[in-house]
Amino acid sequence: LLGHWLEMKAIGNAGNALQKMAELLPGNAHLLQPDGSVRDVPLRQVQQKQQVMVKPGEKIPVDGKIISGETTVNESMVTGEAKGVAKTPGASVIGG
């Protein structure tokens, strides 16, 4: 009985951790349109190969690669790196 309770507690904690991580993601993304305009769309509508714009200070909404521009990204939640990591075109970024 104790083992089952501990297992259920661990499963519940894992679910809570995933929920908290999902809450860190922004709700919308700035989707670049073929004509060069930008349209805000719910994050769930972003598909692979689409381009999104991330404004200074915003969280990166999806995993991807930098196409243009340069930035510094806080990856401490993933890598443990205390300082920002420089990102230039071609570099991979992690959403959140």
Contacts in CASP RR format, 6 or more apart in sequence:
PFRMAT RR
TARGET T0000
AUTHOR 0000-0000-0000
METHOD contacts of the structure
MODEL  1
LLGHWLEMKAIGNAGNALQKMAELLPGNAHLLQPDGSVRDVPLRQVQQKQ
QVMVKPGEKIPVDGKIISGETTVNESMVTGEAKGVAKTPGASVIGG
24 59 0 8 1.000
24 96 0 8 1.000
25 43 0 8 1.000
25 59 0 8 1.000
25 61 0 8 1.000
25 95 0 8 1.000
25 96 0 8 1.000
26 43 0 8 1.000
26 58 0 8 1.000
26 59 0 8 1.000
26 61 0 8 1.000
26 96 0 8 1.000
27 42 0 8 1.000
27 43 0 8 1.000
27 61 0 8 1.000
28 40 0 8 1.000
28 41 0 8 1.000
28 42 0 8 1.000
28 43 0 8 1.000
28 61 0 8 1.000
29 40 0 8 1.000
29 41 0 8 1.000
29 42 0 8 1.000
29 43 0 8 1.000
29 46 0 8 1.000
29 52 0 8 1.000
29 61 0 8 1.000
29 62 0 8 1.000
30 38 0 8 1.000
30 39 0 8 1.000
30 40 0 8 1.000
30 52 0 8 1.000
30 53 0 8 1.000
30 54 0 8 1.000
30 55 0 8 1.000
31 38 0 8 1.000
31 39 0 8 1.000
31 40 0 8 1.000
31 41 0 8 1.000
31 45 0 8 1.000
31 46 0 8 1.000
31 50 0 8 1.000
31 51 0 8 1.000
31 52 0 8 1.000
32 38 0 8 1.000
32 50 0 8 1.000
32 51 0 8 1.000
32 52 0 8 1.000
32 53 0 8 1.000
33 39 0 8 1.000
38 53 0 8 1.000
43 61 0 8 1.000
43 62 0 8 1.000
46 52 0 8 1.000
46 61 0 8 1.000
46 62 0 8 1.000
51 67 0 8 1.000
52 61 0 8 1.000
52 62 0 8 1.000
54 60 0 8 1.000
54 61 0 8 1.000
54 71 0 8 1.000
56 71 0 8 1.000
59 95 0 8 1.000
59 96 0 8 1.000
60 73 0 8 1.000
60 93 0 8 1.000
60 94 0 8 1.000
60 95 0 8 1.000
60 96 0 8 1.000
61 95 0 8 1.000
61 96 0 8 1.000
62 95 0 8 1.000
63 92 0 8 1.000
63 93 0 8 1.000
63 94 0 8 1.000
63 95 0 8 1.000
64 92 0 8 1.000
64 93 0 8 1.000
64 94 0 8 1.000
64 95 0 8 1.000
65 90 0 8 1.000
65 91 0 8 1.000
65 92 0 8 1.000
65 93 0 8 1.000
66 87 0 8 1.000
66 88 0 8 1.000
66 89 0 8 1.000
66 90 0 8 1.000
66 91 0 8 1.000
66 93 0 8 1.000
67 89 0 8 1.000
67 90 0 8 1.000
68 89 0 8 1.000
69 88 0 8 1.000
69 89 0 8 1.000
70 86 0 8 1.000
70 87 0 8 1.000
70 88 0 8 1.000
70 89 0 8 1.000
71 86 0 8 1.000
71 87 0 8 1.000
72 84 0 8 1.000
72 85 0 8 1.000
72 86 0 8 1.000
72 87 0 8 1.000
73 84 0 8 1.000
73 85 0 8 1.000
73 87 0 8 1.000
73 93 0 8 1.000
74 84 0 8 1.000
74 85 0 8 1.000
75 81 0 8 1.000
75 84 0 8 1.000
75 85 0 8 1.000
75 94 0 8 1.000
76 82 0 8 1.000
76 84 0 8 1.000
78 94 0 8 1.000
79 85 0 8 1.000
87 93 0 8 1.000
END
